[in-house]
Amino acid sequence: MLPLVPQTLPDLHRTDVLIAAAQSDSLVPASSTRLLADLLQRSGAEVTVEWLGGGHGLTAADTATVARWLATRADPRPE
């Protein structure tokens, strides 16, 4: 979903973003997802789009996808 397009893009360099989108979402069309991903990328974000089966609801498979994505970004070094 692309709720607004800012006049000035934010600086999102060094920001990882996961967009988990459903292929059959009746509320958020795929075109909106692609527009959001493009906007975030133009702002400098590292964007991953995961196209999931199903509709607008959240499933166990969706949360597993998010968990796998987060695990690839976890910093194993203590602060």
PDB file of N, CA, C and O in Angstrom, chain B, residues numbered from 101:
ATOM      1  N   MET B 101       0.839  -1.169   0.000  1.00  0.00           N
ATOM      2  CA  MET B 101       0.000   0.000   0.000  1.00  0.00           C
ATOM      3  C   MET B 101       0.891   1.242   0.000  1.00  0.00           C
ATOM      4  O   MET B 101       1.886   1.309   0.721  1.00  0.00           O
ATOM      5  N   LEU B 102       0.527   2.187  -0.794  1.00  0.00           N
ATOM      6  CA  LEU B 102       1.277   3.432  -0.895  1.00  0.00           C
ATOM      7  C   LEU B 102       0.358   4.556  -0.426  1.00  0.00           C
ATOM      8  O   LEU B 102      -0.345   5.164  -1.234  1.00  0.00           O
ATOM      9  N   PRO B 103       0.361   4.841   0.905  1.00  0.00           N
ATOM     10  CA  PRO B 103      -0.589   5.825   1.429  1.00  0.00           C
ATOM     11  C   PRO B 103      -0.299   7.257   0.991  1.00  0.00           C
ATOM     12  O   PRO B 103      -1.221   8.066   0.891  1.00  0.00           O
ATOM     13  N   LEU B 104       0.966   7.583   0.728  1.00  0.00           N
ATOM     14  CA  LEU B 104       1.307   8.923   0.276  1.00  0.00           C
ATOM     15  C   LEU B 104       2.656   8.888  -0.424  1.00  0.00           C
ATOM     16  O   LEU B 104       3.453   7.971  -0.224  1.00  0.00           O
ATOM     17  N   VAL B 105       2.894   9.887  -1.236  1.00  0.00           N
ATOM     18  CA  VAL B 105       4.186  10.040  -1.898  1.00  0.00           C
ATOM     19  C   VAL B 105       4.768  11.361  -1.411  1.00  0.00           C
ATOM     20  O   VAL B 105       4.242  12.425  -1.737  1.00  0.00           O
ATOM     21  N   PRO B 106       5.853  11.306  -0.632  1.00  0.00           N
ATOM     22  CA  PRO B 106       6.409  12.546  -0.091  1.00  0.00           C
ATOM     23  C   PRO B 106       7.019  13.408  -1.195  1.00  0.00           C
ATOM     24  O   PRO B 106       7.529  12.895  -2.190  1.00  0.00           O
ATOM     25  N   GLN B 107       6.957  14.725  -1.001  1.00  0.00           N
ATOM     26  CA  GLN B 107       7.552  15.635  -1.976  1.00  0.00           C
ATOM     27  C   GLN B 107       9.063  15.479  -1.989  1.00  0.00           C
ATOM     28  O   GLN B 107       9.691  15.538  -3.046  1.00  0.00           O
ATOM     29  N   THR B 108       9.644  15.280  -0.814  1.00  0.00           N
ATOM     30  CA  THR B 108      11.074  15.051  -0.685  1.00  0.00           C
ATOM     31  C   THR B 108      11.271  13.647  -0.135  1.00  0.00           C
ATOM     32  O   THR B 108      10.722  13.305   0.912  1.00  0.00           O
ATOM     33  N   LEU B 109      12.048  12.838  -0.834  1.00  0.00           N
ATOM     34  CA  LEU B 109      12.267  11.467  -0.378  1.00  0.00           C
ATOM     35  C   LEU B 109      13.173  11.463   0.851  1.00  0.00           C
ATOM     36  O   LEU B 109      14.137  12.226   0.913  1.00  0.00           O
ATOM     37  N   PRO B 110      12.872  10.617   1.818  1.00  0.00           N
ATOM     38  CA  PRO B 110      13.734  10.515   2.994  1.00  0.00           C
ATOM     39  C   PRO B 110      15.030   9.788   2.644  1.00  0.00           C
ATOM     40  O   PRO B 110      15.097   9.072   1.645  1.00  0.00           O
ATOM     41  N   ASP B 111      16.043   9.974   3.462  1.00  0.00           N
ATOM     42  CA  ASP B 111      17.302   9.242   3.281  1.00  0.00           C
ATOM     43  C   ASP B 111      17.183   7.911   4.000  1.00  0.00           C
ATOM     44  O   ASP B 111      17.217   7.863   5.230  1.00  0.00           O
ATOM     45  N   LEU B 112      17.046   6.845   3.256  1.00  0.00           N
ATOM     46  CA  LEU B 112      16.892   5.511   3.840  1.00  0.00           C
ATOM     47  C   LEU B 112      18.098   4.621   3.578  1.00  0.00           C
ATOM     48  O   LEU B 112      18.002   3.398   3.677  1.00  0.00           O
ATOM     49  N   HIS B 113      19.238   5.230   3.243  1.00  0.00           N
ATOM     50  CA  HIS B 113      20.459   4.442   3.077  1.00  0.00           C
ATOM     51  C   HIS B 113      20.737   3.702   4.377  1.00  0.00           C
ATOM     52  O   HIS B 113      20.466   4.209   5.466  1.00  0.00           O
ATOM     53  N   ARG B 114      21.278   2.504   4.251  1.00  0.00           N
ATOM     54  CA  ARG B 114      21.571   1.636   5.395  1.00  0.00           C
ATOM     55  C   ARG B 114      20.298   1.158   6.101  1.00  0.00           C
ATOM     56  O   ARG B 114      20.332   0.801   7.279  1.00  0.00           O
ATOM     57  N   THR B 115      19.177   1.155   5.373  1.00  0.00           N
ATOM     58  CA  THR B 115      17.906   0.682   5.919  1.00  0.00           C
ATOM     59  C   THR B 115      17.441  -0.512   5.107  1.00  0.00           C
ATOM     60  O   THR B 115      17.286  -0.423   3.890  1.00  0.00           O
ATOM     61  N   ASP B 116      17.220  -1.634   5.786  1.00  0.00           N
ATOM     62  CA  ASP B 116      16.681  -2.827   5.137  1.00  0.00           C
ATOM     63  C   ASP B 116      15.170  -2.842   5.312  1.00  0.00           C
ATOM     64  O   ASP B 116      14.658  -2.566   6.397  1.00  0.00           O
ATOM     65  N   VAL B 117      14.467  -3.165   4.244  1.00  0.00           N
ATOM     66  CA  VAL B 117      13.010  -3.191   4.268  1.00  0.00           C
ATOM     67  C   VAL B 117      12.529  -4.500   3.649  1.00  0.00           C
ATOM     68  O   VAL B 117      12.976  -4.892   2.572  1.00  0.00           O
ATOM     69  N   LEU B 118      11.620  -5.161   4.339  1.00  0.00           N
ATOM     70  CA  LEU B 118      10.949  -6.335   3.781  1.00  0.00           C
ATOM     71  C   LEU B 118       9.504  -5.955   3.511  1.00  0.00           C
ATOM     72  O   LEU B 118       8.802  -5.465   4.397  1.00  0.00           O
ATOM     73  N   ILE B 119       9.069  -6.184   2.291  1.00  0.00           N
ATOM     74  CA  ILE B 119       7.656  -6.052   1.950  1.00  0.00           C
ATOM     75  C   ILE B 119       7.154  -7.462   1.686  1.00  0.00           C
ATOM     76  O   ILE B 119       7.556  -8.102   0.714  1.00  0.00           O
ATOM     77  N   ALA B 120       6.278  -7.941   2.550  1.00  0.00           N
ATOM     78  CA  ALA B 120       5.663  -9.255   2.379  1.00  0.00           C
ATOM     79  C   ALA B 120       4.277  -9.014   1.806  1.00  0.00           C
ATOM     80  O   ALA B 120       3.381  -8.542   2.506  1.00  0.00           O
ATOM     81  N   ALA B 121       4.106  -9.333   0.555  1.00  0.00           N
ATOM     82  CA  ALA B 121       2.863  -9.019  -0.150  1.00  0.00           C
ATOM     83  C   ALA B 121       2.207 -10.291  -0.662  1.00  0.00           C
ATOM     84  O   ALA B 121       2.879 -11.230  -1.089  1.00  0.00           O
ATOM     85  N   ALA B 122       0.891 -10.300  -0.610  1.00  0.00           N
ATOM     86  CA  ALA B 122       0.145 -11.463  -1.090  1.00  0.00           C
ATOM     87  C   ALA B 122      -0.189 -11.304  -2.566  1.00  0.00           C
ATOM     88  O   ALA B 122      -0.544 -10.220  -3.028  1.00  0.00           O
ATOM     89  N   GLN B 123      -0.071 -12.389  -3.280  1.00  0.00           N
ATOM     90  CA  GLN B 123      -0.364 -12.367  -4.713  1.00  0.00           C
ATOM     91  C   GLN B 123      -1.841 -12.117  -4.999  1.00  0.00           C
ATOM     92  O   GLN B 123      -2.193 -11.566  -6.042  1.00  0.00           O
ATOM     93  N   SER B 124      -2.694 -12.520  -4.077  1.00  0.00           N
ATOM     94  CA  SER B 124      -4.143 -12.393  -4.293  1.00  0.00           C
ATOM     95  C   SER B 124      -4.783 -11.450  -3.276  1.00  0.00           C
ATOM     96  O   SER B 124      -5.920 -11.668  -2.860  1.00  0.00           O
ATOM     97  N   ASP B 125      -4.064 -10.411  -2.878  1.00  0.00           N
ATOM     98  CA  ASP B 125      -4.586  -9.454  -1.902  1.00  0.00           C
ATOM     99  C   ASP B 125      -5.663  -8.604  -2.554  1.00  0.00           C
ATOM    100  O   ASP B 125      -5.405  -7.914  -3.540  1.00  0.00           O
ATOM    101  N   SER B 126      -6.863  -8.655  -2.007  1.00  0.00           N
ATOM    102  CA  SER B 126      -7.975  -7.894  -2.582  1.00  0.00           C
ATOM    103  C   SER B 126      -7.966  -6.434  -2.130  1.00  0.00           C
ATOM    104  O   SER B 126      -8.670  -5.611  -2.716  1.00  0.00           O
ATOM    105  N   LEU B 127      -7.188  -6.097  -1.105  1.00  0.00           N
ATOM    106  CA  LEU B 127      -7.136  -4.719  -0.599  1.00  0.00           C
ATOM    107  C   LEU B 127      -5.944  -3.935  -1.111  1.00  0.00           C
ATOM    108  O   LEU B 127      -6.039  -2.722  -1.299  1.00  0.00           O
ATOM    109  N   VAL B 128      -4.817  -4.607  -1.341  1.00  0.00           N
ATOM    110  CA  VAL B 128      -3.597  -3.933  -1.796  1.00  0.00           C
ATOM    111  C   VAL B 128      -3.152  -4.583  -3.108  1.00  0.00           C
ATOM    112  O   VAL B 128      -2.589  -5.678  -3.092  1.00  0.00           O
ATOM    113  N   PRO B 129      -3.394  -3.933  -4.226  1.00  0.00           N
ATOM    114  CA  PRO B 129      -3.008  -4.532  -5.511  1.00  0.00           C
ATOM    115  C   PRO B 129      -1.492  -4.611  -5.670  1.00  0.00           C
ATOM    116  O   PRO B 129      -0.751  -3.834  -5.069  1.00  0.00           O
ATOM    117  N   ALA B 130      -1.055  -5.543  -6.471  1.00  0.00           N
ATOM    118  CA  ALA B 130       0.381  -5.740  -6.715  1.00  0.00           C
ATOM    119  C   ALA B 130       1.033  -4.468  -7.242  1.00  0.00           C
ATOM    120  O   ALA B 130       2.198  -4.206  -6.944  1.00  0.00           O
ATOM    121  N   SER B 131       0.311  -3.684  -8.011  1.00  0.00           N
ATOM    122  CA  SER B 131       0.875  -2.445  -8.551  1.00  0.00           C
ATOM    123  C   SER B 131       1.242  -1.476  -7.429  1.00  0.00           C
ATOM    124  O   SER B 131       2.253  -0.780  -7.527  1.00  0.00           O
ATOM    125  N   SER B 132       0.447  -1.420  -6.375  1.00  0.00           N
ATOM    126  CA  SER B 132       0.767  -0.564  -5.226  1.00  0.00           C
ATOM    127  C   SER B 132       2.008  -1.060  -4.508  1.00  0.00           C
ATOM    128  O   SER B 132       2.834  -0.265  -4.058  1.00  0.00           O
ATOM    129  N   THR B 133       2.139  -2.368  -4.401  1.00  0.00           N
ATOM    130  CA  THR B 133       3.319  -2.942  -3.763  1.00  0.00           C
ATOM    131  C   THR B 133       4.570  -2.583  -4.556  1.00  0.00           C
ATOM    132  O   THR B 133       5.587  -2.202  -3.976  1.00  0.00           O
ATOM    133  N   ARG B 134       4.499  -2.704  -5.866  1.00  0.00           N
ATOM    134  CA  ARG B 134       5.646  -2.360  -6.712  1.00  0.00           C
ATOM    135  C   ARG B 134       5.994  -0.867  -6.610  1.00  0.00           C
ATOM    136  O   ARG B 134       7.171  -0.506  -6.587  1.00  0.00           O
ATOM    137  N   LEU B 135       4.975  -0.004  -6.549  1.00  0.00           N
ATOM    138  CA  LEU B 135       5.221   1.437  -6.397  1.00  0.00           C
ATOM    139  C   LEU B 135       5.909   1.745  -5.070  1.00  0.00           C
ATOM    140  O   LEU B 135       6.832   2.558  -5.020  1.00  0.00           O
ATOM    141  N   LEU B 136       5.461   1.094  -3.995  1.00  0.00           N
ATOM    142  CA  LEU B 136       6.078   1.294  -2.690  1.00  0.00           C
ATOM    143  C   LEU B 136       7.524   0.826  -2.697  1.00  0.00           C
ATOM    144  O   LEU B 136       8.402   1.525  -2.190  1.00  0.00           O
ATOM    145  N   ALA B 137       7.782  -0.334  -3.259  1.00  0.00           N
ATOM    146  CA  ALA B 137       9.148  -0.858  -3.331  1.00  0.00           C
ATOM    147  C   ALA B 137      10.046   0.097  -4.116  1.00  0.00           C
ATOM    148  O   ALA B 137      11.185   0.343  -3.722  1.00  0.00           O
ATOM    149  N   ASP B 138       9.537   0.631  -5.220  1.00  0.00           N
ATOM    150  CA  ASP B 138      10.310   1.568  -6.032  1.00  0.00           C
ATOM    151  C   ASP B 138      10.614   2.850  -5.256  1.00  0.00           C
ATOM    152  O   ASP B 138      11.740   3.345  -5.296  1.00  0.00           O
ATOM    153  N   LEU B 139       9.628   3.380  -4.561  1.00  0.00           N
ATOM    154  CA  LEU B 139       9.815   4.592  -3.772  1.00  0.00           C
ATOM    155  C   LEU B 139      10.873   4.384  -2.689  1.00  0.00           C
ATOM    156  O   LEU B 139      11.740   5.235  -2.490  1.00  0.00           O
ATOM    157  N   LEU B 140      10.800   3.263  -1.999  1.00  0.00           N
ATOM    158  CA  LEU B 140      11.777   2.964  -0.949  1.00  0.00           C
ATOM    159  C   LEU B 140      13.177   2.801  -1.532  1.00  0.00           C
ATOM    160  O   LEU B 140      14.153   3.274  -0.950  1.00  0.00           O
ATOM    161  N   GLN B 141      13.278   2.136  -2.674  1.00  0.00           N
ATOM    162  CA  GLN B 141      14.581   1.961  -3.321  1.00  0.00           C
ATOM    163  C   GLN B 141      15.158   3.298  -3.766  1.00  0.00           C
ATOM    164  O   GLN B 141      16.353   3.540  -3.596  1.00  0.00           O
ATOM    165  N   ARG B 142      14.332   4.165  -4.329  1.00  0.00           N
ATOM    166  CA  ARG B 142      14.808   5.491  -4.736  1.00  0.00           C
ATOM    167  C   ARG B 142      15.248   6.321  -3.531  1.00  0.00           C
ATOM    168  O   ARG B 142      16.041   7.251  -3.669  1.00  0.00           O
ATOM    169  N   SER B 143      14.729   5.980  -2.348  1.00  0.00           N
ATOM    170  CA  SER B 143      15.135   6.658  -1.114  1.00  0.00           C
ATOM    171  C   SER B 143      16.422   6.074  -0.541  1.00  0.00           C
ATOM    172  O   SER B 143      16.957   6.586   0.442  1.00  0.00           O
ATOM    173  N   GLY B 144      16.918   5.001  -1.157  1.00  0.00           N
ATOM    174  CA  GLY B 144      18.176   4.405  -0.736  1.00  0.00           C
ATOM    175  C   GLY B 144      18.053   3.136   0.077  1.00  0.00           C
ATOM    176  O   GLY B 144      19.067   2.558   0.466  1.00  0.00           O
ATOM    177  N   ALA B 145      16.843   2.688   0.344  1.00  0.00           N
ATOM    178  CA  ALA B 145      16.647   1.474   1.135  1.00  0.00           C
ATOM    179  C   ALA B 145      17.009   0.229   0.331  1.00  0.00           C
ATOM    180  O   ALA B 145      16.887   0.203  -0.893  1.00  0.00           O
ATOM    181  N   GLU B 146      17.453  -0.789   1.039  1.00  0.00           N
ATOM    182  CA  GLU B 146      17.681  -2.112   0.463  1.00  0.00           C
ATOM    183  C   GLU B 146      16.366  -2.868   0.631  1.00  0.00           C
ATOM    184  O   GLU B 146      16.031  -3.293   1.737  1.00  0.00           O
ATOM    185  N   VAL B 147      15.623  -3.038  -0.456  1.00  0.00           N
ATOM    186  CA  VAL B 147      14.261  -3.564  -0.386  1.00  0.00           C
ATOM    187  C   VAL B 147      14.206  -5.005  -0.873  1.00  0.00           C
ATOM    188  O   VAL B 147      14.742  -5.346  -1.927  1.00  0.00           O
ATOM    189  N   THR B 148      13.552  -5.832  -0.087  1.00  0.00           N
ATOM    190  CA  THR B 148      13.252  -7.208  -0.478  1.00  0.00           C
ATOM    191  C   THR B 148      11.739  -7.333  -0.554  1.00  0.00           C
ATOM    192  O   THR B 148      11.036  -7.009   0.404  1.00  0.00           O
ATOM    193  N   VAL B 149      11.238  -7.799  -1.684  1.00  0.00           N
ATOM    194  CA  VAL B 149       9.805  -8.050  -1.832  1.00  0.00           C
ATOM    195  C   VAL B 149       9.603  -9.555  -1.887  1.00  0.00           C
ATOM    196  O   VAL B 149      10.156 -10.237  -2.749  1.00  0.00           O
ATOM    197  N   GLU B 150       8.820 -10.055  -0.976  1.00  0.00           N
ATOM    198  CA  GLU B 150       8.464 -11.481  -0.948  1.00  0.00           C
ATOM    199  C   GLU B 150       7.003 -11.603  -1.341  1.00  0.00           C
ATOM    200  O   GLU B 150       6.119 -11.122  -0.633  1.00  0.00           O
ATOM    201  N   TRP B 151       6.756 -12.246  -2.469  1.00  0.00           N
ATOM    202  CA  TRP B 151       5.384 -12.475  -2.915  1.00  0.00           C
ATOM    203  C   TRP B 151       4.894 -13.777  -2.315  1.00  0.00           C
ATOM    204  O   TRP B 151       5.470 -14.836  -2.563  1.00  0.00           O
ATOM    205  N   LEU B 152       3.839 -13.705  -1.532  1.00  0.00           N
ATOM    206  CA  LEU B 152       3.311 -14.852  -0.808  1.00  0.00           C
ATOM    207  C   LEU B 152       1.968 -15.263  -1.395  1.00  0.00           C
ATOM    208  O   LEU B 152       1.278 -14.462  -2.025  1.00  0.00           O
ATOM    209  N   GLY B 153       1.614 -16.516  -1.178  1.00  0.00           N
ATOM    210  CA  GLY B 153       0.304 -16.977  -1.605  1.00  0.00           C
ATOM    211  C   GLY B 153      -0.761 -16.432  -0.671  1.00  0.00           C
ATOM    212  O   GLY B 153      -0.452 -15.905   0.398  1.00  0.00           O
ATOM    213  N   GLY B 154      -1.981 -16.559  -1.067  1.00  0.00           N
ATOM    214  CA  GLY B 154      -3.069 -16.139  -0.193  1.00  0.00           C
ATOM    215  C   GLY B 154      -3.527 -14.724  -0.454  1.00  0.00           C
ATOM    216  O   GLY B 154      -3.234 -14.122  -1.488  1.00  0.00           O
ATOM    217  N   GLY B 155      -4.264 -14.210   0.532  1.00  0.00           N
ATOM    218  CA  GLY B 155      -4.860 -12.889   0.407  1.00  0.00           C
ATOM    219  C   GLY B 155      -4.299 -11.908   1.417  1.00  0.00           C
ATOM    220  O   GLY B 155      -3.091 -11.864   1.652  1.00  0.00           O
ATOM    221  N   HIS B 156      -5.190 -11.114   2.017  1.00  0.00           N
ATOM    222  CA  HIS B 156      -4.774 -10.028   2.888  1.00  0.00           C
ATOM    223  C   HIS B 156      -4.464 -10.497   4.318  1.00  0.00           C
ATOM    224  O   HIS B 156      -3.881  -9.735   5.089  1.00  0.00           O
ATOM    225  N   GLY B 157      -4.828 -11.698   4.682  1.00  0.00           N
ATOM    226  CA  GLY B 157      -4.609 -12.202   6.037  1.00  0.00           C
ATOM    227  C   GLY B 157      -3.172 -12.650   6.270  1.00  0.00           C
ATOM    228  O   GLY B 157      -2.412 -12.871   5.327  1.00  0.00           O
ATOM    229  N   LEU B 158      -2.820 -12.778   7.532  1.00  0.00           N
ATOM    230  CA  LEU B 158      -1.479 -13.212   7.930  1.00  0.00           C
ATOM    231  C   LEU B 158      -1.511 -14.701   8.277  1.00  0.00           C
ATOM    232  O   LEU B 158      -2.376 -15.147   9.031  1.00  0.00           O
ATOM    233  N   THR B 159      -0.571 -15.466   7.728  1.00  0.00           N
ATOM    234  CA  THR B 159      -0.521 -16.906   7.974  1.00  0.00           C
ATOM    235  C   THR B 159       0.789 -17.291   8.651  1.00  0.00           C
ATOM    236  O   THR B 159       1.707 -16.476   8.755  1.00  0.00           O
ATOM    237  N   ALA B 160       0.869 -18.529   9.107  1.00  0.00           N
ATOM    238  CA  ALA B 160       2.106 -19.041   9.703  1.00  0.00           C
ATOM    239  C   ALA B 160       3.243 -19.017   8.680  1.00  0.00           C
ATOM    240  O   ALA B 160       4.392 -18.761   9.041  1.00  0.00           O
ATOM    241  N   ALA B 161       2.936 -19.277   7.426  1.00  0.00           N
ATOM    242  CA  ALA B 161       3.961 -19.227   6.378  1.00  0.00           C
ATOM    243  C   ALA B 161       4.500 -17.808   6.218  1.00  0.00           C
ATOM    244  O   ALA B 161       5.689 -17.615   5.963  1.00  0.00           O
ATOM    245  N   ASP B 162       3.629 -16.828   6.365  1.00  0.00           N
ATOM    246  CA  ASP B 162       4.058 -15.431   6.271  1.00  0.00           C
ATOM    247  C   ASP B 162       5.035 -15.094   7.402  1.00  0.00           C
ATOM    248  O   ASP B 162       6.077 -14.484   7.165  1.00  0.00           O
ATOM    249  N   THR B 163       4.698 -15.488   8.610  1.00  0.00           N
ATOM    250  CA  THR B 163       5.578 -15.182   9.740  1.00  0.00           C
ATOM    251  C   THR B 163       6.904 -15.929   9.614  1.00  0.00           C
ATOM    252  O   THR B 163       7.940 -15.419  10.039  1.00  0.00           O
ATOM    253  N   ALA B 164       6.884 -17.114   9.044  1.00  0.00           N
ATOM    254  CA  ALA B 164       8.130 -17.856   8.819  1.00  0.00           C
ATOM    255  C   ALA B 164       9.005 -17.124   7.793  1.00  0.00           C
ATOM    256  O   ALA B 164      10.227 -17.087   7.936  1.00  0.00           O
ATOM    257  N   THR B 165       8.394 -16.553   6.776  1.00  0.00           N
ATOM    258  CA  THR B 165       9.134 -15.774   5.781  1.00  0.00           C
ATOM    259  C   THR B 165       9.806 -14.580   6.432  1.00  0.00           C
ATOM    260  O   THR B 165      10.974 -14.296   6.164  1.00  0.00           O
ATOM    261  N   VAL B 166       9.072 -13.878   7.288  1.00  0.00           N
ATOM    262  CA  VAL B 166       9.628 -12.725   7.995  1.00  0.00           C
ATOM    263  C   VAL B 166      10.763 -13.160   8.921  1.00  0.00           C
ATOM    264  O   VAL B 166      11.797 -12.495   8.987  1.00  0.00           O
ATOM    265  N   ALA B 167      10.579 -14.258   9.629  1.00  0.00           N
ATOM    266  CA  ALA B 167      11.616 -14.756  10.543  1.00  0.00           C
ATOM    267  C   ALA B 167      12.900 -15.099   9.787  1.00  0.00           C
ATOM    268  O   ALA B 167      13.996 -14.783  10.250  1.00  0.00           O
ATOM    269  N   ARG B 168      12.767 -15.742   8.629  1.00  0.00           N
ATOM    270  CA  ARG B 168      13.952 -16.067   7.823  1.00  0.00           C
ATOM    271  C   ARG B 168      14.658 -14.792   7.361  1.00  0.00           C
ATOM    272  O   ARG B 168      15.886 -14.714   7.396  1.00  0.00           O
ATOM    273  N   TRP B 169      13.887 -13.797   6.931  1.00  0.00           N
ATOM    274  CA  TRP B 169      14.474 -12.534   6.468  1.00  0.00           C
ATOM    275  C   TRP B 169      15.200 -11.843   7.618  1.00  0.00           C
ATOM    276  O   TRP B 169      16.321 -11.363   7.449  1.00  0.00           O
ATOM    277  N   LEU B 170      14.567 -11.792   8.775  1.00  0.00           N
ATOM    278  CA  LEU B 170      15.206 -11.161   9.936  1.00  0.00           C
ATOM    279  C   LEU B 170      16.481 -11.893  10.341  1.00  0.00           C
ATOM    280  O   LEU B 170      17.459 -11.261  10.741  1.00  0.00           O
ATOM    281  N   ALA B 171      16.478 -13.207  10.242  1.00  0.00           N
ATOM    282  CA  ALA B 171      17.661 -13.994  10.623  1.00  0.00           C
ATOM    283  C   ALA B 171      18.846 -13.676   9.732  1.00  0.00           C
ATOM    284  O   ALA B 171      19.988 -13.775  10.178  1.00  0.00           O
ATOM    285  N   THR B 172      18.608 -13.299   8.489  1.00  0.00           N
ATOM    286  CA  THR B 172      19.710 -12.968   7.593  1.00  0.00           C
ATOM    287  C   THR B 172      20.295 -11.597   7.911  1.00  0.00           C
ATOM    288  O   THR B 172      21.372 -11.253   7.422  1.00  0.00           O
ATOM    289  N   ARG B 173      19.604 -10.821   8.716  1.00  0.00           N
ATOM    290  CA  ARG B 173      20.067  -9.485   9.064  1.00  0.00           C
ATOM    291  C   ARG B 173      20.520  -9.368  10.512  1.00  0.00           C
ATOM    292  O   ARG B 173      20.956  -8.299  10.937  1.00  0.00           O
ATOM    293  N   ALA B 174      20.424 -10.427  11.259  1.00  0.00           N
ATOM    294  CA  ALA B 174      20.821 -10.390  12.667  1.00  0.00           C
ATOM    295  C   ALA B 174      22.341 -10.220  12.768  1.00  0.00           C
ATOM    296  O   ALA B 174      23.101 -10.899  12.077  1.00  0.00           O
ATOM    297  N   ASP B 175      22.759  -9.324  13.620  1.00  0.00           N
ATOM    298  CA  ASP B 175      24.184  -9.078  13.862  1.00  0.00           C
ATOM    299  C   ASP B 175      24.603  -9.939  15.049  1.00  0.00           C
ATOM    300  O   ASP B 175      24.190  -9.671  16.177  1.00  0.00           O
ATOM    301  N   PRO B 176      25.412 -10.961  14.815  1.00  0.00           N
ATOM    302  CA  PRO B 176      25.780 -11.871  15.903  1.00  0.00           C
ATOM    303  C   PRO B 176      26.759 -11.247  16.900  1.00  0.00           C
ATOM    304  O   PRO B 176      27.004 -11.822  17.961  1.00  0.00           O
ATOM    305  N   ARG B 177      27.312 -10.099  16.580  1.00  0.00           N
ATOM    306  CA  ARG B 177      28.268  -9.476  17.494  1.00  0.00           C
ATOM    307  C   ARG B 177      27.557  -8.716  18.602  1.00  0.00           C
ATOM    308  O   ARG B 177      26.637  -7.945  18.330  1.00  0.00           O
ATOM    309  N   PRO B 178      27.971  -8.924  19.850  1.00  0.00           N
ATOM    310  CA  PRO B 178      27.357  -8.165  20.941  1.00  0.00           C
ATOM    311  C   PRO B 178      27.805  -6.708  20.881  1.00  0.00           C
ATOM    312  O   PRO B 178      28.876  -6.398  20.360  1.00  0.00           O
ATOM    313  N   GLU B 179      26.986  -5.834  21.412  1.00  0.00           N
ATOM    314  CA  GLU B 179      27.325  -4.401  21.408  1.00  0.00           C
ATOM    315  C   GLU B 179      28.324  -4.070  22.487  1.00  0.00           C
ATOM    316  O   GLU B 179      28.721  -2.914  22.627  1.00  0.00           O
TER     317      GLU B 179
END
